[in-house]
Each structure stands twice: as structure tokens, then as C-alpha cells.
């Protein structure tokens, strides 16, 4: 799920630049037109996948603005900690056993469950 962003260098210079691009793409209003042009399409994305790609891209850029870090593992760990703090990442023991301790798998599950 994350390969589309893992190899993407930050594209926007600041929050305003990101905001206006997200707004032009419909993300701000919840009517998404497409994924950003700089993200390589792995396949034809569903509407749910387009939403998730745009959300992760926005969060990745916000993380980069704040930390100036392009370390993808750090991004995933920070995002997962954020979701846990907001208590949306309360996974059952069964989920934890099935996914193991891989943060990428846990984050993917959290994003999937929260967008349904």
C-alpha cells in the first residue's frame, strides 16, 4: 500500500502550497478528482483508494514540513503514534496477532478501518 509514497520526495514547499493543491484536487471538500500527478499509479484506484492516497500524501508532507525528515519509517511510526494517541488505533488482540508487530501493517489496517 505504501510504495506509492515511500519513494516520493516532498513536492510542496510550505503549507499554503500543499493546501491550494489539495483544494484544487477536491480533497479539502471531499470530492476527489484524482491522485497527485507525481505519484506513480500502480493500478486503477477505486474512490476509497484515491482518498487514502491523498490523505497519506497530505500527512506525509505535513510530517516533512514539521520534521524536515524524509525517513519513511519515521513517518509511519509518527503517524501510528498519532492514531494511537487519538485512540483510533485500538486494535483487538486478534488483530494484533494476525498482523504481528509490523507498523506498516498496523497503519494500513487503521487507515482502512477508519475510512469505511
C-alpha positions in Angstrom: 0.0 0.0 0.0 2.7 2.5 0.8 5.1 2.1 -2.1 3.5 5.0 -3.9 4.7 7.4 -1.3 7.7 5.7 0.1 9.8 6.7 -2.9 8.3 10.2 -3.3 10.4 13.2 -2.3 8.4 16.1 -0.8 6.9 18.2 -3.6 5.4 21.2 -1.8 7.4 24.0 -0.2 5.0 25.0 2.5 1.5 24.5 4.0 -0.1 27.1 1.6 1.3 25.3 -1.4 0.0 22.0 -0.1 -3.4 23.4 0.8 -4.0 25.0 -2.6 -3.1 21.8 -4.4 -5.3 19.7 -2.2 -8.1 22.2 -2.7 -7.7 22.1 -6.5 -7.8 18.4 -6.4 -11.0 18.4 -4.3 -9.5 16.9 -1.2 -10.5 19.8 1.1 -14.1 19.5 0.0 -14.3 15.7 0.0 -14.8 15.4 -3.8 -11.6 13.9 -5.1 -10.8 14.0 -8.7 -7.6 12.0 -8.9 -4.3 11.2 -7.1 -1.5 13.7 -7.4 0.4 13.7 -10.7 3.7 12.9 -9.1 2.6 9.6 -7.6 3.1 6.6 -9.8 -0.1 4.7 -10.5 0.3 1.1 -9.6 -3.2 0.2 -10.9 -6.5 1.9 -11.4 -7.5 3.2 -8.0 -11.0 3.0 -6.5 -12.6 6.1 -5.0 -11.6 4.8 -1.5 -8.0 4.3 -2.6 -7.9 7.8 -4.1 -9.0 9.2 -0.7 -6.4 7.1 1.1 -3.6 8.1 -1.3 -4.4 11.8 -0.9 -4.7 11.5 2.8 -1.3 9.8 3.2 0.3 12.2 0.8 -1.0 15.2 2.8 0.1 13.7 6.1 3.5 12.8 4.6 4.0 16.5 3.5 2.8 17.8 6.9 5.3 15.5 8.6 8.0 16.7 6.3 7.2 20.4 7.0 7.3 19.7 10.7 10.4 17.4 10.9 12.3 18.0 7.6 12.7 14.2 7.7 12.2 12.1 4.6 12.7 8.9 6.6 9.6 6.9 5.7 9.9 4.6 8.7 9.9 7.6 11.0 6.8 9.0 9.2 4.9 5.7 9.6 5.9 5.4 13.3 4.9 9.0 14.0 1.6 8.6 12.2 0.8 5.4 14.0 1.7 7.1 17.4 -0.7 9.9 16.4 -3.5 7.5 15.6 -2.9 5.6 18.9 -3.0 8.8 20.9 -6.3 9.7 19.3 -7.4 6.2 20.3 -8.5 5.2 16.8 -5.8 2.5 16.7 -7.3 0.4 19.4 -6.9 -2.9 17.8 -8.3 -6.1 19.2 -5.8 -8.8 20.4 -6.9 -10.9 17.4 -5.9 -8.1 15.0 -2.6 -7.7 16.7 -1.9 -11.5 16.5 -2.9 -11.6 12.8 -0.8 -8.5 11.9 2.2 -9.1 14.1 4.2 -6.1 15.2 4.8 -4.7 11.7 3.9 -0.9 11.9 3.2 -0.7 8.2 0.6 -3.5 8.5 -0.9 -1.9 11.6 -1.1 1.6 10.0 -2.7 0.1 6.8 -5.3 -1.6 9.0 -6.1 1.6 10.9 -6.4 3.7 7.8 -8.6 1.1 6.1 -10.9 0.7 9.1 -11.2 4.5 9.7 -12.2 5.2 6.1 -15.0 2.7 5.9 
